[in-house]
Amino acid sequence: MEELTSRRKRLVLAVLCATMFMAMLDNVIVNNALPRIGQQLHAGVSGLQWVVEGYSLVYAALLLTGGTLGDRYGRRRVFLTGLALFTAGSAAAALSGSIGLLIAARMLQGLGAALLTPGSLSILRHVFTDERERARAVGLWSGVSALGLTIGPVLGGPLVDAFGWASVFWVNVPIGVAGLLLAARVLPEFAGRARRVDLPGQSLSVLGFGALVYALVEGPARGWTDVRVLTLAAVAAAALSVFVAVELRTPEPMLDLRFFRDPALSGAAVSGFMISFGMFGASFFLPLLMQDVMGWAPSGAGLAGLPMTAMIAVAAPLSAALTARLGPRIPLVTGLVLCATALGGLSFYGQHARYLEYLWVLLAMGIGMGMSFTPVSVMVMKRVPLAQAGMASATLNMLRELGGVVGVAALGAVLSSRLAATLSGSLDRLDVAPETRHTIATSAVGTGADGTRALPASVQAAVDTAFVDGLHLALRCGGAAMAAAAVLVAVLLRPTANRATAPAGEAPQITHKSRLLGSSWSAHSPGMNGSSKE
């Protein structure tokens, strides 16, 4: 690869940070716009879930293909293609006049993000060959990515209040165009070893994950015994089982499952998945609670997240320093425990809670998220051979995105099911006729609290109470899952467990680097100085 000047390296880092910030931002910036989208495009909770899931599902399902295409056709070329598609999808989303068109545009955004994301970390690894320089670059890149996930609600609320819901998509267009122009000038072109596209694996993963998410999103509305829901759940189980079998047998899999023989990489995967599971799930429903039930304006609900954003900015560099000194175990486990505590704590506050009462929850959530992002990226950089960096980065990004998809779908299913059960009992006590009771319950699950505002005050109060009850149960389930993940990660990353097992043909490189975990983790460790240059 060509030698790059310091100025050009800084420009490359700026492009990669800006585009990753935009891709991560789009996971969550839409959340504070959801109530307005629901009102103006006449969408219910399940439709709004698909506005979020359409992006995340395509993003997660095609990340591995994006990494493979980058290896085969050049990471710069695929990165630029992804950025162009993402920008076009953002413009299409802003112009959408129906919920169906909006979901389709979000899927186009997800396709673009899936192409540009895997190459981002791989380009960083090639451009910054000095270990100290690379560590700083990765720390900044990880911090900016994490910041995108938390500043989204803060930025989205005021934009919606001032310019309408479409503005949360228009904001991407000038950033995308500027990024394209700069990236075309400064990004170097390089490719890893040419790999064939794993079409069977790709098809099975899209079918399996798509069917799973559809069943989880539609189950509460249609009923868990609905033929379509049961059929899709069975399709998901079969497709994902076959996917695993195919990936274990194919010579060049899109997902090399042998990576997970390394306990450290397994710990990184669990951490990334579960952080997204809990935090994406919570961030989807909190704007609905704050705006539809508590009556907050979008800007107020967005600005309420500023403390969390500030804590991420503080915790991300602290996490990088702790990882360099002590290894990833302490920051990752601490981050998961803090996030689990925050989700569980939030479940004790309802529609009449005062902001200062649950401010500590936002602070803990921000610190937990900030502690969790950098160690995952560092482990990929240090433990995976350079030729497979694209696949490894795509794998962990896919699991992170998939965690968000499953989090929104699964916690949404918990919320909707509990809402329906609680509301049915409340309406029975209010002596509402059975046929009317069913209609109200269906409307509440389908359109949320805002969709029942025309009902009598007593019935509306019952809907709000049922929504909060369902949200509390969902938050507790998310917190319990993250607490269990913290225990698992602590076990996987214990120093005696970290003898890495590499994919076939790469064992010496990964095993050699496995000594970097635990007490030997350091930028000055033997074998890390220049060992990853092509």
Protein Blocks (a to p, Z undefined) as FASTA:
>chain_A
ZZddfklmmmmmmmmmmmmmmmmmmmmmmmmmmmmmmmmnopafklmmmmmmmmmmmmmm
mmmmmmmmmmmnopklmmmmmmmmmmmmmmmmmmpcbfklmmmmmmmmmmmmmmmmmmmm
mmmmmmmmbfklmmmmmmmmmmmmmmmmmmmmmmmmmmmmmnojklmmmmmmmmmmmmmm
mmmmmmccdddddddddfklmmmmmmmmmmmmmmmmmmmmnopkbfklmmmmmmmmmmmm
mmmmmmmmpmbdfbdfklmmpmklmmmmmmmmmmmmmmmmmmmmmmmmmmmmnopafklm
mmmmmmmmmmmmmmmmmmmmmmmmnojklmmmmmmmmmmmmmmmmmmpcfkbcfklmmmm
mmmmmmmmmmmmmmmmmmmmmmpcfklmmmmmmmmmmmmmmmmmmmmmmmmmmmmmmmmm
mmmmmmmmnopafklmmmmmmmmmmnojmlmmmpcfklmmmmmmmmmmmmmmmmmmmmmm
mmmmmmmmmmmmgmklmcccddehilmmmmmmmmmgojllcfkbghigoplcZZ
